[in-house]
Amino acid sequence: MAKQQTFGDKLKKNKGAIKPTVKIIKGFKGEDGHTHFMESFVKVEDVASIDQLEISK
């Protein structure tokens, strides 16, 4: 019995628009005077819109 679906066929199916995931790192001064960093992964529509993203504590 022949195989109905190949691995290549599975990859061709697109389950929607692929949104790139970017890692955002934000630095801020803490109450103790030291610099702390906060990082998060965010899915964006367009890589050019990264400058307009805001993350908060």
DAPE-V323023 format. One record per residue. SS is DSSP state (A for helix, B for strand, O for the rest). Layout:
ss:SS
ss:SS
This chain:
ss:O
ss:O
ss:O
ss:O
ss:O
ss:O
ss:A
ss:A
ss:A
ss:A
ss:A
ss:A
ss:O
ss:O
ss:O
ss:O
ss:O
ss:O
ss:O
ss:B
ss:B
ss:B
ss:B
ss:B
ss:B
ss:B
ss:B
ss:B
ss:B
ss:O
ss:O
ss:O
ss:O
ss:O
ss:B
ss:B
ss:B
ss:B
ss:B
ss:B
ss:B
ss:B
ss:B
ss:B
ss:O
ss:O
ss:A
ss:A
ss:A
ss:A
ss:A
ss:A
ss:O
ss:O
ss:O
ss:O
ss:O
